[in-house]
Amino acid sequence: MLSINKASERDHLVIALNGEVDASNSVELDEVIQQAISENVAKILVDGRELEYISSAGLGVFMSYLEDFHEKEVAFVIFGLNEKILNVFHILGLDQLISIKNTREEAEKALYEA
Amino acid sequence: MKHELKLYCEKSRLAELRGFLSGVLSASGLSEIIQNQLILAVEEVCANLIIHSHDCNPLNHILLEVHINQDTIIFEIKDSGKAFNIIEYKSPEINAVIKEKRKGGLGLLLVRKIMDKIEFETEPTFNTCRLIKKLKSK
């Protein structure tokens, strides 16, 4: 089960993920990010505190937008991942390619300083 | 100890697979991080088979056996779809995945990094993929 909540705060969009992202529902995550890009959102914060699991299908969604973020100068930061999920990002070296912070405060700081 | 699961070829069944594996592994004494890695690796192989070898046909199924031994855990995945030789498959470079904006290709890379050994055999009526994880001797 995955639920995705979107909220606008100051100049950024918060995408909160709750549950498990796998091949059955990664398209939902894809749609939310796709929509944010098409609406020219410049700062995206992913709240991963309630994310319990992610497979390559979910990781692939993030990866597939890195070029778009770069081209459109979108600041994209993920925060609050538990250690199991951080480990999965780490195995593939994605923590070197995506900005990942522990707390919301650190993440917001990174978002507005970028 | 041997555990078995018959998994029907629908993506919505992946949660059931995770539930099964988490039950099997919970008594293994492995850390939560390693348990999650193993669940992920098995799911990546099964998701691949469900989507690419079985076109998500819910009438088809995959058989998963988990053998927990003294020094290894072996996940044996049998199916009768189009044979997909995981060993011959070349995982893409991460940079290529980003450049081409691909959403796939990372799964089997994860499997390779997580497991110690991967075996693939194809017979006339079924294929077997074996994922082997060594347990650290204490």
gemmi code that builds the backbone of each chain (N, CA, C; Angstrom):
import gemmi

chains = {
    "A": [
        ("MET", (0.840, -1.210, 0.000), (0.000, 0.000, 0.000), (0.865, 1.245, 0.000)),
        ("LEU", (0.460, 2.193, -0.828), (1.189, 3.462, -0.875), (0.173, 4.592, -0.877)),
        ("SER", (0.388, 5.581, -0.036), (-0.395, 6.797, -0.202), (0.566, 7.965, -0.350)),
        ("ILE", (0.178, 8.885, -1.214), (1.034, 10.033, -1.520), (0.251, 11.302, -1.211)),
        ("ASN", (0.840, 12.134, -0.375), (0.199, 13.405, -0.036), (1.001, 14.557, -0.585)),
        ("LYS", (0.310, 15.506, -1.173), (1.018, 16.681, -1.688), (0.573, 17.901, -0.899)),
        ("ALA", (1.531, 18.776, -0.580), (1.183, 20.014, 0.105), (2.126, 21.114, -0.356)),
        ("SER", (1.581, 22.308, -0.570), (2.425, 23.445, -0.936), (2.799, 24.195, 0.321)),
        ("GLU", (4.093, 24.497, 0.450), (4.557, 25.266, 1.598), (5.542, 26.295, 1.094)),
        ("ARG", (5.401, 27.535, 1.548), (6.255, 28.620, 1.039), (6.405, 28.465, -0.477)),
        ("ASP", (7.673, 28.304, -0.948), (7.876, 28.171, -2.393), (8.088, 26.730, -2.823)),
        ("HIS", (7.826, 25.789, -1.940), (8.118, 24.411, -2.346), (6.921, 23.475, -2.211)),
        ("LEU", (7.047, 22.369, -2.921), (6.029, 21.327, -2.868), (6.556, 20.201, -1.988)),
        ("VAL", (5.727, 19.747, -1.043), (6.119, 18.593, -0.235), (5.348, 17.379, -0.746)),
        ("ILE", (6.083, 16.335, -1.084), (5.464, 15.068, -1.495), (5.759, 14.071, -0.368)),
        ("ALA", (4.732, 13.701, 0.372), (4.933, 12.772, 1.492), (4.533, 11.371, 1.059)),
        ("LEU", (5.463, 10.435, 1.232), (5.207, 9.043, 0.832), (4.926, 8.218, 2.078)),
        ("ASN", (3.841, 7.482, 2.036), (3.478, 6.661, 3.179), (3.235, 5.235, 2.708)),
        ("GLY", (4.082, 4.300, 3.148), (3.875, 2.899, 2.778), (4.997, 2.327, 1.942)),
        ("GLU", (4.637, 1.569, 0.931), (5.621, 0.797, 0.169), (5.525, 1.138, -1.326)),
        ("VAL", (6.651, 1.423, -1.940), (6.673, 1.677, -3.386), (7.262, 0.459, -4.081)),
        ("ASP", (6.491, -0.149, -4.979), (7.012, -1.275, -5.760), (6.504, -1.167, -7.195)),
        ("ALA", (6.697, -2.234, -7.979), (6.342, -2.186, -9.403), (4.839, -2.021, -9.621)),
        ("SER", (4.029, -2.300, -8.586), (2.577, -2.198, -8.764), (2.081, -0.763, -8.630)),
        ("ASN", (2.852, 0.093, -7.981), (2.328, 1.444, -7.735), (3.324, 2.575, -8.018)),
        ("SER", (4.497, 2.249, -8.559), (5.495, 3.307, -8.789), (4.980, 4.339, -9.782)),
        ("VAL", (4.012, 3.945, -10.616), (3.441, 4.880, -11.578), (2.746, 6.051, -10.871)),
        ("GLU", (2.247, 5.808, -9.660), (1.591, 6.886, -8.904), (2.615, 7.943, -8.496)),
        ("LEU", (3.784, 7.468, -8.075), (4.864, 8.386, -7.713), (5.324, 9.148, -8.958)),
        ("ASP", (5.397, 8.423, -10.060), (5.807, 9.017, -11.322), (4.872, 10.157, -11.719)),
        ("GLU", (3.574, 9.919, -11.587), (2.592, 10.932, -11.989), (2.724, 12.205, -11.167)),
        ("VAL", (2.961, 12.030, -9.860), (3.063, 13.193, -8.978), (4.279, 14.053, -9.359)),
        ("ILE", (5.401, 13.399, -9.637), (6.602, 14.157, -9.997), (6.444, 14.780, -11.387)),
        ("GLN", (5.887, 13.987, -12.291), (5.635, 14.488, -13.651), (4.779, 15.755, -13.611)),
        ("GLN", (3.753, 15.718, -12.780), (2.841, 16.859, -12.671), (3.579, 18.081, -12.107)),
        ("ALA", (4.392, 17.846, -11.081), (5.141, 18.963, -10.479), (6.050, 19.613, -11.523)),
        ("ILE", (6.679, 18.791, -12.356), (7.564, 19.336, -13.386), (6.756, 20.125, -14.416)),
        ("SER", (5.613, 19.564, -14.815), (4.822, 20.263, -15.834), (4.238, 21.568, -15.283)),
        ("GLU", (4.090, 21.647, -13.962), (3.596, 22.895, -13.361), (4.753, 23.829, -12.989)),
        ("ASN", (5.950, 23.454, -13.421), (7.140, 24.285, -13.176), (7.430, 24.552, -11.706)),
        ("VAL", (7.174, 23.562, -10.865), (7.552, 23.680, -9.457), (9.088, 23.697, -9.400)),
        ("ALA", (9.654, 24.670, -8.684), (11.116, 24.821, -8.695), (11.801, 24.128, -7.532)),
        ("LYS", (11.029, 23.825, -6.478), (11.608, 23.178, -5.302), (10.692, 22.040, -4.850)),
        ("ILE", (11.258, 20.845, -4.794), (10.472, 19.668, -4.399), (11.130, 18.992, -3.202)),
        ("LEU", (10.331, 18.780, -2.170), (10.811, 18.117, -0.967), (10.057, 16.790, -0.845)),
        ("VAL", (10.775, 15.678, -0.746), (10.104, 14.394, -0.549), (10.244, 13.998, 0.918)),
        ("ASP", (9.117, 13.853, 1.563), (9.082, 13.446, 2.976), (9.023, 11.919, 3.021)),
        ("GLY", (10.143, 11.300, 3.405), (10.219, 9.836, 3.386), (10.105, 9.211, 4.766)),
        ("ARG", (9.615, 9.984, 5.738), (9.576, 9.462, 7.113), (8.669, 8.249, 7.263)),
        ("GLU", (7.597, 8.203, 6.462), (6.661, 7.073, 6.564), (6.826, 6.076, 5.423)),
        ("LEU", (7.942, 6.185, 4.705), (8.202, 5.232, 3.628), (8.795, 3.971, 4.239)),
        ("GLU", (8.151, 2.841, 3.994), (8.566, 1.587, 4.625), (9.423, 0.704, 3.713)),
        ("TYR", (9.255, 0.913, 2.405), (9.937, 0.010, 1.466), (10.000, 0.688, 0.110)),
        ("ILE", (11.074, 0.447, -0.606), (11.136, 0.913, -2.002), (11.931, -0.089, -2.822)),
        ("SER", (11.385, -0.447, -3.987), (12.122, -1.354, -4.873), (12.673, -0.525, -6.026)),
        ("SER", (13.329, -1.201, -6.968), (13.977, -0.482, -8.064), (12.965, 0.301, -8.896)),
        ("ALA", (11.715, -0.142, -8.874), (10.695, 0.570, -9.649), (10.546, 2.002, -9.129)),
        ("GLY", (10.576, 2.144, -7.814), (10.477, 3.477, -7.203), (11.756, 4.274, -7.367)),
        ("LEU", (12.886, 3.609, -7.168), (14.179, 4.287, -7.339), (14.314, 4.784, -8.773)),
        ("GLY", (13.838, 3.955, -9.703), (13.916, 4.300, -11.116), (13.132, 5.563, -11.444)),
        ("VAL", (12.025, 5.787, -10.726), (11.249, 7.009, -10.948), (12.102, 8.221, -10.605)),
        ("PHE", (12.724, 8.210, -9.427), (13.591, 9.339, -9.041), (14.701, 9.542, -10.068)),
        ("MET", (15.339, 8.421, -10.444), (16.474, 8.505, -11.359), (16.063, 9.097, -12.713)),
        ("SER", (14.865, 8.740, -13.159), (14.449, 9.148, -14.501), (14.179, 10.651, -14.585)),
        ("TYR", (14.066, 11.318, -13.430), (13.823, 12.764, -13.468), (15.061, 13.586, -13.153)),
        ("LEU", (16.173, 12.939, -12.848), (17.361, 13.706, -12.473), (17.804, 14.649, -13.594)),
        ("GLU", (17.699, 14.192, -14.831), (18.072, 15.050, -15.965), (17.127, 16.244, -16.069)),
        ("ASP", (15.839, 15.986, -15.904), (14.856, 17.078, -15.957), (15.112, 18.094, -14.847)),
        ("PHE", (15.395, 17.584, -13.645), (15.668, 18.490, -12.526), (16.868, 19.372, -12.868)),
        ("HIS", (17.847, 18.748, -13.467), (19.061, 19.472, -13.819), (18.773, 20.540, -14.884)),
        ("GLU", (18.087, 20.107, -15.932), (17.788, 21.022, -17.042), (16.904, 22.184, -16.612)),
        ("LYS", (15.928, 21.886, -15.759), (14.960, 22.936, -15.362), (15.336, 23.597, -14.043)),
        ("GLU", (16.524, 23.274, -13.548), (17.010, 23.842, -12.296), (16.010, 23.667, -11.151)),
        ("VAL", (15.505, 22.457, -11.048), (14.594, 22.115, -9.952), (15.443, 21.606, -8.785)),
        ("ALA", (15.224, 22.186, -7.601), (15.909, 21.669, -6.408), (15.070, 20.510, -5.876)),
        ("PHE", (15.709, 19.357, -5.659), (14.986, 18.148, -5.256), (15.710, 17.515, -4.075)),
        ("VAL", (15.036, 17.432, -2.947), (15.674, 16.890, -1.739), (14.736, 15.869, -1.079)),
        ("ILE", (15.310, 14.758, -0.646), (14.550, 13.726, 0.070), (15.004, 13.749, 1.526)),
        ("PHE", (14.082, 13.606, 2.466), (14.534, 13.525, 3.865), (13.744, 12.469, 4.640)),
        ("GLY", (14.318, 12.070, 5.767), (13.606, 11.208, 6.711), (13.579, 9.727, 6.371)),
        ("LEU", (14.464, 9.270, 5.485), (14.460, 7.848, 5.112), (14.945, 6.993, 6.282)),
        ("ASN", (14.320, 5.860, 6.494), (14.808, 4.963, 7.549), (16.076, 4.247, 7.073)),
        ("GLU", (16.747, 3.576, 7.994), (18.075, 3.050, 7.650), (18.043, 1.929, 6.606)),
        ("LYS", (16.932, 1.174, 6.570), (16.822, 0.118, 5.558), (16.780, 0.738, 4.161)),
        ("ILE", (16.015, 1.800, 4.039), (15.855, 2.438, 2.727), (17.104, 3.217, 2.338)),
        ("LEU", (17.700, 3.880, 3.314), (18.973, 4.571, 3.049), (20.000, 3.591, 2.515)),
        ("ASN", (20.006, 2.400, 3.106), (20.943, 1.361, 2.688), (20.732, 0.994, 1.218)),
        ("VAL", (19.463, 0.929, 0.783), (19.173, 0.581, -0.615), (19.683, 1.684, -1.556)),
        ("PHE", (19.486, 2.948, -1.185), (20.032, 4.057, -1.982), (21.559, 3.934, -2.052)),
        ("HIS", (22.125, 3.562, -0.911), (23.572, 3.474, -0.804), (24.148, 2.352, -1.670)),
        ("ILE", (23.468, 1.206, -1.709), (23.957, 0.062, -2.500), (24.190, 0.477, -3.948)),
        ("LEU", (23.292, 1.296, -4.483), (23.413, 1.710, -5.884), (24.192, 3.006, -6.043)),
        ("GLY", (24.587, 3.597, -4.923), (25.313, 4.872, -5.014), (24.409, 6.050, -5.320)),
        ("LEU", (23.101, 5.865, -5.142), (22.157, 6.944, -5.469), (22.234, 8.087, -4.476)),
        ("ASP", (22.780, 7.786, -3.294), (22.946, 8.850, -2.298), (23.992, 9.867, -2.759)),
        ("GLN", (24.773, 9.506, -3.782), (25.733, 10.452, -4.352), (25.098, 11.312, -5.438)),
        ("LEU", (23.956, 10.872, -5.924), (23.333, 11.542, -7.069), (22.104, 12.354, -6.677)),
        ("ILE", (21.519, 12.000, -5.540), (20.298, 12.674, -5.081), (20.608, 13.277, -3.718)),
        ("SER", (20.113, 14.479, -3.478), (20.341, 15.112, -2.183), (19.431, 14.465, -1.135)),
        ("ILE", (20.045, 13.843, -0.130), (19.283, 13.142, 0.908), (19.682, 13.708, 2.272)),
        ("LYS", (18.703, 14.151, 3.042), (18.979, 14.733, 4.359), (18.227, 13.955, 5.437)),
        ("ASN", (18.722, 14.081, 6.657), (18.067, 13.363, 7.753), (16.766, 14.034, 8.190)),
        ("THR", (16.848, 15.316, 8.451), (15.677, 16.003, 9.018), (15.065, 16.983, 8.030)),
        ("ARG", (13.853, 17.354, 8.353), (13.130, 18.306, 7.528), (13.853, 19.663, 7.497)),
        ("GLU", (14.386, 20.054, 8.668), (15.087, 21.345, 8.756), (16.284, 21.369, 7.808)),
        ("GLU", (17.091, 20.310, 7.866), (18.259, 20.227, 6.979), (17.830, 20.235, 5.514)),
        ("ALA", (16.740, 19.518, 5.253), (16.263, 19.397, 3.873), (15.786, 20.744, 3.357)),
        ("GLU", (15.053, 21.490, 4.184), (14.548, 22.803, 3.755), (15.703, 23.761, 3.528)),
        ("LYS", (16.669, 23.654, 4.400), (17.846, 24.511, 4.268), (18.533, 24.248, 2.912)),
        ("ALA", (18.707, 22.952, 2.611), (19.344, 22.581, 1.349), (18.518, 23.063, 0.147)),
        ("LEU", (17.214, 22.989, 0.300), (16.297, 23.360, -0.772), (16.401, 24.857, -1.092)),
        ("TYR", (16.522, 25.684, -0.052), (16.516, 27.131, -0.265), (17.901, 27.716, -0.469)),
        ("GLU", (18.915, 26.928, -0.157), (20.267, 27.420, -0.405), (20.762, 27.006, -1.787)),
        ("ALA", (20.093, 26.031, -2.361), (20.552, 25.483, -3.649), (20.453, 26.532, -4.762)),
    ],
    "B": [
        ("MET", (15.842, -25.745, 6.900), (14.414, -25.393, 6.839), (14.050, -24.959, 5.424)),
        ("LYS", (12.910, -25.473, 4.936), (12.477, -25.109, 3.591), (11.107, -24.450, 3.656)),
        ("HIS", (10.934, -23.369, 2.922), (9.645, -22.671, 2.862), (9.280, -22.498, 1.397)),
        ("GLU", (7.991, -22.574, 1.093), (7.554, -22.484, -0.304), (6.433, -21.475, -0.486)),
        ("LEU", (6.449, -20.810, -1.631), (5.346, -19.908, -1.976), (5.025, -20.061, -3.456)),
        ("LYS", (3.721, -20.162, -3.738), (3.275, -20.128, -5.126), (2.784, -18.707, -5.379)),
        ("LEU", (3.452, -18.019, -6.274), (3.177, -16.596, -6.477), (2.559, -16.393, -7.861)),
        ("TYR", (1.327, -15.892, -7.895), (0.673, -15.647, -9.184), (1.239, -14.390, -9.825)),
        ("CYS", (1.223, -14.385, -11.160), (1.963, -13.345, -11.895), (1.213, -12.028, -12.044)),
        ("GLU", (0.946, -11.412, -10.920), (0.349, -10.078, -10.934), (1.223, -9.182, -10.071)),
        ("LYS", (1.378, -7.936, -10.495), (2.227, -7.026, -9.722), (1.673, -6.780, -8.326)),
        ("SER", (0.342, -6.877, -8.218), (-0.268, -6.636, -6.905), (0.093, -7.730, -5.896)),
        ("ARG", (0.663, -8.835, -6.390), (1.056, -9.939, -5.483), (2.427, -9.707, -4.834)),
        ("LEU", (3.120, -8.662, -5.242), (4.466, -8.443, -4.703), (4.438, -8.179, -3.200)),
        ("ALA", (3.354, -7.538, -2.751), (3.229, -7.274, -1.306), (3.112, -8.600, -0.547)),
        ("GLU", (2.385, -9.555, -1.150), (2.232, -10.884, -0.555), (3.588, -11.594, -0.485)),
        ("LEU", (4.375, -11.423, -1.538), (5.725, -11.997, -1.558), (6.569, -11.420, -0.415)),
        ("ARG", (6.484, -10.121, -0.233), (7.273, -9.489, 0.834), (6.835, -9.992, 2.210)),
        ("GLY", (5.511, -10.160, 2.369), (4.989, -10.669, 3.637), (5.527, -12.061, 3.930)),
        ("PHE", (5.518, -12.907, 2.893), (6.024, -14.271, 3.031), (7.502, -14.260, 3.419)),
        ("LEU", (8.289, -13.491, 2.677), (9.737, -13.460, 2.928), (10.053, -12.882, 4.293)),
        ("SER", (9.306, -11.865, 4.674), (9.610, -11.259, 5.951), (9.302, -12.237, 7.091)),
        ("GLY", (8.255, -13.056, 6.925), (7.965, -14.100, 7.907), (9.076, -15.138, 7.980)),
        ("VAL", (9.541, -15.561, 6.797), (10.587, -16.586, 6.737), (11.896, -16.072, 7.344)),
        ("LEU", (12.215, -14.804, 7.055), (13.516, -14.267, 7.466), (13.537, -13.730, 8.890)),
        ("SER", (12.355, -13.531, 9.453), (12.320, -12.880, 10.773), (13.028, -13.711, 11.844)),
        ("ALA", (13.027, -15.039, 11.633), (13.672, -15.897, 12.632), (15.141, -16.172, 12.298)),
        ("SER", (15.644, -15.534, 11.240), (16.989, -15.861, 10.756), (18.107, -15.255, 11.598)),
        ("GLY", (17.769, -14.274, 12.404), (18.798, -13.607, 13.191), (19.575, -12.562, 12.403)),
        ("LEU", (19.217, -12.387, 11.130), (19.891, -11.374, 10.308), (19.373, -9.991, 10.680)),
        ("SER", (20.205, -8.977, 10.465), (19.793, -7.612, 10.790), (18.638, -7.192, 9.877)),
        ("GLU", (17.908, -6.176, 10.307), (16.777, -5.699, 9.491), (17.245, -5.201, 8.139)),
        ("ILE", (18.436, -4.617, 8.113), (18.968, -4.095, 6.854), (19.221, -5.236, 5.874)),
        ("ILE", (19.828, -6.322, 6.362), (20.100, -7.469, 5.485), (18.793, -8.157, 5.083)),
        ("GLN", (17.873, -8.307, 6.033), (16.584, -8.916, 5.683), (15.919, -8.124, 4.566)),
        ("ASN", (15.929, -6.794, 4.687), (15.328, -5.950, 3.655), (16.038, -6.120, 2.313)),
        ("GLN", (17.356, -6.234, 2.351), (18.120, -6.437, 1.103), (17.704, -7.732, 0.410)),
        ("LEU", (17.553, -8.790, 1.217), (17.208, -10.093, 0.633), (15.796, -10.070, 0.058)),
        ("ILE", (14.863, -9.465, 0.799), (13.487, -9.341, 0.314), (13.491, -8.579, -1.017)),
        ("LEU", (14.253, -7.498, -1.040), (14.333, -6.663, -2.245), (14.880, -7.459, -3.430)),
        ("ALA", (15.975, -8.181, -3.214), (16.598, -8.917, -4.320), (15.643, -9.969, -4.887)),
        ("VAL", (14.958, -10.703, -4.012), (14.027, -11.737, -4.484), (12.859, -11.077, -5.213)),
        ("GLU", (12.385, -9.964, -4.656), (11.272, -9.268, -5.316), (11.664, -8.759, -6.702)),
        ("GLU", (12.907, -8.273, -6.830), (13.343, -7.751, -8.139), (13.313, -8.854, -9.197)),
        ("VAL", (13.791, -10.047, -8.824), (13.795, -11.160, -9.783), (12.357, -11.567, -10.119)),
        ("CYS", (11.517, -11.664, -9.085), (10.124, -12.078, -9.316), (9.361, -11.027, -10.126)),
        ("ALA", (9.565, -9.752, -9.810), (8.871, -8.685, -10.549), (9.272, -8.735, -12.017)),
        ("ASN", (10.557, -8.974, -12.245), (11.063, -9.098, -13.601), (10.372, -10.228, -14.360)),
        ("LEU", (10.250, -11.372, -13.704), (9.593, -12.523, -14.340), (8.118, -12.228, -14.590)),
        ("ILE", (7.449, -11.671, -13.573), (6.017, -11.381, -13.695), (5.763, -10.457, -14.883)),
        ("ILE", (6.579, -9.404, -14.992), (6.340, -8.380, -16.006), (6.853, -8.823, -17.379)),
        ("HIS", (8.094, -9.310, -17.425), (8.704, -9.564, -18.736), (8.506, -10.983, -19.262)),
        ("SER", (8.502, -11.987, -18.372), (8.359, -13.359, -18.875), (6.903, -13.809, -18.918)),
        ("HIS", (6.056, -13.164, -18.098), (4.662, -13.632, -18.020), (3.646, -12.558, -18.382)),
        ("ASP", (4.115, -11.395, -18.806), (3.209, -10.301, -19.180), (2.081, -10.095, -18.169)),
        ("CYS", (2.390, -10.271, -16.905), (1.422, -10.059, -15.817), (0.158, -10.903, -15.978)),
        ("ASN", (0.296, -12.100, -16.524), (-0.856, -12.999, -16.668), (-1.149, -13.675, -15.324)),
        ("PRO", (-2.288, -13.328, -14.702), (-2.581, -13.825, -13.351), (-2.831, -15.329, -13.293)),
        ("LEU", (-2.949, -15.972, -14.461), (-3.145, -17.432, -14.448), (-1.809, -18.157, -14.312)),
        ("ASN", (-0.736, -17.452, -14.634), (0.592, -18.053, -14.514), (1.098, -17.893, -13.087)),
        ("HIS", (2.075, -18.725, -12.742), (2.638, -18.560, -11.411), (4.137, -18.853, -11.396)),
        ("ILE", (4.739, -18.438, -10.302), (6.162, -18.655, -10.046), (6.237, -19.460, -8.758)),
        ("LEU", (7.191, -20.380, -8.681), (7.369, -21.108, -7.424), (8.642, -20.643, -6.744)),
        ("LEU", (8.497, -20.269, -5.495), (9.662, -19.806, -4.745), (9.910, -20.758, -3.580)),
        ("GLU", (11.150, -21.213, -3.478), (11.541, -22.018, -2.313), (12.664, -21.290, -1.601)),
        ("VAL", (12.563, -21.251, -0.291), (13.642, -20.644, 0.490), (14.244, -21.727, 1.375)),
        ("HIS", (15.535, -21.921, 1.246), (16.233, -22.901, 2.082), (17.161, -22.149, 3.022)),
        ("ILE", (16.909, -22.271, 4.300), (17.809, -21.638, 5.264), (18.719, -22.711, 5.833)),
        ("ASN", (19.988, -22.599, 5.498), (20.973, -23.585, 5.947), (21.882, -22.970, 7.002)),
        ("GLN", (22.835, -23.777, 7.436), (23.785, -23.309, 8.451), (24.554, -22.077, 7.983)),
        ("ASP", (25.072, -22.163, 6.752), (25.961, -21.086, 6.295), (25.465, -20.341, 5.059)),
        ("THR", (24.298, -20.730, 4.536), (23.752, -20.011, 3.371), (22.227, -19.912, 3.461)),
        ("ILE", (21.709, -18.918, 2.771), (20.275, -18.904, 2.483), (20.154, -18.979, 0.972)),
        ("ILE", (19.335, -19.930, 0.501), (19.169, -20.087, -0.944), (17.711, -19.822, -1.317)),
        ("PHE", (17.527, -18.910, -2.270), (16.197, -18.615, -2.800), (16.141, -19.237, -4.191)),
        ("GLU", (15.233, -20.203, -4.357), (15.134, -20.869, -5.654), (13.823, -20.458, -6.304)),
        ("ILE", (13.931, -19.841, -7.469), (12.765, -19.287, -8.142), (12.562, -20.045, -9.449)),
        ("LYS", (11.423, -20.746, -9.545), (11.154, -21.555, -10.739), (9.962, -20.976, -11.476)),
        ("ASP", (10.057, -20.934, -12.796), (8.898, -20.515, -13.574), (8.971, -21.181, -14.939)),
        ("SER", (7.862, -21.110, -15.686), (7.870, -21.743, -17.000), (7.606, -20.721, -18.102)),
        ("GLY", (7.972, -19.484, -17.859), (7.814, -18.450, -18.893), (8.992, -18.424, -19.837)),
        ("LYS", (9.038, -17.360, -20.646), (10.181, -17.181, -21.536), (11.440, -17.133, -20.666)),
        ("ALA", (12.430, -17.916, -21.035), (13.633, -17.967, -20.201), (14.349, -16.626, -20.221)),
        ("PHE", (14.655, -16.147, -19.052), (15.423, -14.910, -18.945), (16.706, -15.224, -18.205)),
        ("ASN", (17.815, -15.205, -18.923), (19.072, -15.568, -18.276), (19.688, -14.371, -17.573)),
        ("ILE", (19.446, -14.345, -16.288), (19.885, -13.222, -15.459), (21.404, -13.079, -15.452)),
        ("ILE", (22.097, -14.181, -15.678), (23.558, -14.122, -15.624), (24.118, -13.452, -16.880)),
        ("GLU", (23.461, -13.719, -18.024), (23.953, -13.133, -19.276), (23.523, -11.681, -19.436)),
        ("TYR", (22.487, -11.290, -18.702), (21.980, -9.917, -18.822), (22.999, -8.923, -18.305)),
        ("LYS", (23.275, -7.908, -19.093), (24.226, -6.883, -18.687), (23.470, -5.723, -18.046)),
        ("SER", (23.789, -5.444, -16.798), (23.135, -4.300, -16.156), (23.677, -3.014, -16.749)),
        ("PRO", (22.803, -2.022, -16.905), (23.276, -0.755, -17.462), (24.107, 0.013, -16.444)),
        ("GLU", (24.902, 0.937, -16.924), (25.620, 1.854, -16.037), (24.604, 2.847, -15.477)),
        ("ILE", (24.817, 3.231, -14.213), (23.908, 4.191, -13.587), (23.802, 5.468, -14.434)),
        ("ASN", (24.935, 5.933, -14.949), (24.923, 7.165, -15.740), (24.061, 7.057, -16.986)),
        ("ALA", (24.065, 5.870, -17.597), (23.245, 5.663, -18.782), (21.763, 5.686, -18.414)),
        ("VAL", (21.455, 5.129, -17.243), (20.060, 5.122, -16.768), (19.565, 6.560, -16.640)),
        ("ILE", (20.424, 7.417, -16.073), (20.026, 8.823, -15.874), (19.885, 9.536, -17.211)),
        ("LYS", (20.888, 9.400, -18.060), (20.900, 10.107, -19.352), (19.708, 9.726, -20.208)),
        ("GLU", (19.393, 8.436, -20.214), (18.315, 7.963, -21.076), (16.964, 8.083, -20.394)),
        ("LYS", (16.960, 8.600, -19.154), (15.734, 8.759, -18.383), (14.959, 7.442, -18.303)),
        ("ARG", (15.707, 6.370, -18.155), (15.065, 5.040, -18.057), (14.524, 4.842, -16.671)),
        ("LYS", (13.409, 4.157, -16.591), (12.864, 3.861, -15.270), (13.214, 2.441, -14.833)),
        ("GLY", (13.725, 1.655, -15.771), (14.063, 0.276, -15.408), (15.558, 0.048, -15.467)),
        ("GLY", (15.961, -1.143, -15.135), (17.376, -1.487, -15.289), (18.152, -1.530, -13.999)),
        ("LEU", (17.571, -0.938, -12.941), (18.306, -0.912, -11.677), (18.103, -2.188, -10.865)),
        ("GLY", (17.018, -2.895, -11.134), (16.639, -4.034, -10.308), (17.682, -5.127, -10.255)),
        ("LEU", (18.146, -5.542, -11.430), (19.080, -6.662, -11.444), (20.463, -6.240, -10.963)),
        ("LEU", (20.738, -4.945, -11.081), (21.976, -4.410, -10.520), (21.941, -4.580, -8.994)),
        ("LEU", (20.795, -4.302, -8.414), (20.619, -4.496, -6.970), (20.815, -5.964, -6.593)),
        ("VAL", (20.226, -6.853, -7.387), (20.322, -8.285, -7.101), (21.787, -8.709, -7.081)),
        ("ARG", (22.532, -8.240, -8.069), (23.951, -8.603, -8.156), (24.735, -8.091, -6.968)),
        ("LYS", (24.391, -6.879, -6.540), (25.156, -6.298, -5.431), (24.799, -6.943, -4.093)),
        ("ILE", (23.571, -7.430, -3.988), (23.110, -7.968, -2.700), (23.511, -9.433, -2.521)),
        ("MET", (23.370, -10.217, -3.586), (23.599, -11.657, -3.446), (25.070, -12.027, -3.642)),
        ("ASP", (25.469, -13.163, -3.058), (26.847, -13.616, -3.225), (27.011, -14.434, -4.492)),
        ("LYS", (25.926, -15.116, -4.887), (26.034, -15.976, -6.062), (24.669, -16.064, -6.732)),
        ("ILE", (24.676, -16.060, -8.060), (23.424, -16.193, -8.808), (23.612, -17.329, -9.804)),
        ("GLU", (22.653, -18.252, -9.827), (22.735, -19.366, -10.789), (21.473, -19.358, -11.639)),
        ("PHE", (21.610, -19.745, -12.880), (20.435, -19.831, -13.751), (20.517, -21.112, -14.560)),
        ("GLU", (19.404, -21.858, -14.581), (19.361, -23.081, -15.377), (18.067, -23.085, -16.157)),
        ("THR", (18.144, -23.538, -17.402), (16.898, -23.658, -18.131), (16.723, -25.099, -18.607)),
        ("GLU", (15.526, -25.611, -18.369), (15.189, -26.964, -18.798), (14.010, -26.831, -19.756)),
        ("PRO", (13.656, -27.908, -20.469), (12.595, -27.748, -21.487), (11.298, -27.156, -20.921)),
        ("THR", (10.922, -27.507, -19.703), (9.631, -27.021, -19.228), (9.702, -25.937, -18.171)),
        ("PHE", (10.857, -25.729, -17.614), (10.941, -24.636, -16.630), (12.351, -24.076, -16.481)),
        ("ASN", (12.405, -22.892, -15.893), (13.679, -22.218, -15.632), (13.865, -22.112, -14.128)),
        ("THR", (15.103, -22.178, -13.705), (15.398, -22.019, -12.281), (16.431, -20.922, -12.105)),
        ("CYS", (16.092, -19.979, -11.229), (17.061, -18.954, -10.869), (17.340, -19.135, -9.380)),
        ("ARG", (18.604, -19.249, -9.045), (18.966, -19.495, -7.647), (19.794, -18.319, -7.127)),
        ("LEU", (19.316, -17.725, -6.057), (20.028, -16.606, -5.437), (20.605, -17.104, -4.126)),
        ("ILE", (21.897, -16.922, -3.964), (22.558, -17.490, -2.787), (23.214, -16.395, -1.963)),
        ("LYS", (22.894, -16.380, -0.672), (23.505, -15.422, 0.246), (24.272, -16.202, 1.302)),
        ("LYS", (25.549, -15.868, 1.442), (26.349, -16.532, 2.475), (26.071, -15.882, 3.808)),
        ("LEU", (25.993, -16.704, 4.842), (25.824, -16.148, 6.184), (27.195, -16.095, 6.824)),
        ("LYS", (27.470, -14.986, 7.442), (28.796, -14.842, 8.069), (28.923, -15.840, 9.210)),
        ("SER", (30.059, -16.553, 9.235), (30.266, -17.483, 10.340), (30.591, -16.686, 11.595)),
        ("LYS", (30.105, -17.179, 12.708), (30.262, -16.393, 13.939), (31.530, -16.788, 14.678)),
    ],
}
model = gemmi.Model(1)
for chain_id, residues in chains.items():
    chain = gemmi.Chain(chain_id)
    for i, (resn, *xyz) in enumerate(residues, 1):
        res = gemmi.Residue()
        res.name, res.seqid = resn, gemmi.SeqId(i, " ")
        for name, pos in zip(("N", "CA", "C"), xyz):
            atom = gemmi.Atom()
            atom.name, atom.element = name, gemmi.Element(name[0])
            atom.pos, atom.b_iso = gemmi.Position(*pos), 0.0
            res.add_atom(atom)
        chain.add_residue(res)
    model.add_chain(chain)
structure = gemmi.Structure()
structure.add_model(model)
structure.setup_entities()
